[in-house]
């Protein structure tokens, strides 16, 4: 029996990555209010958030639900999505010329079983001028992204170096996710 894939997210980036991998899936976004325990290590925060999303979506026994979450950390602090332009500016100024970590957690739910994993990637920014930051904020791109930037968009111009999985920074460690989905019976079309 073929196992169907359900994406518990409206994220255009995650949707695009799954489509590029050739996966067929249904979008059934989670509508829960996420609860983040910032006392936990970042790896556990993202896997817990991913599991909350995936477990909240209605499913049947022939479906695997994929939930994912991404956070940015620096100096032990989790940087969320900016709520306004001033917050986006402060975040980008804080990241300027420094290395931060991006954690993306993935949860796969099949039946009553949930499996989770995460990816940790280091990203180093060039020194940014106030003008560069303001011009970037003017594009609107940083407003719905953890750490106030999108590596797959204009935010790529800030990146000096990356160590780890690029796709995890975009929002989904694609290769690892596909391998885990295969174990659960979700296969790429021939």
Secondary structure, 3 states (H helix, E strand, C coil): CCCEEEECCCCHHHHHHHHHCCCCEEECCCCCCCCCCCCCCHHHHHHHHHHHHHHHCCCCCCEEEEEEEEEEEECCEEECECCCHHHHHHHHHHHCCCEEEEEEEEEEEECCEEEEEEEEEEEEECCCCHHHHHHHHHCCHHHHCECCCCCCCHHHHHEEEEECCHHHHHCCCHHHHHHHHHHCCCCCCC
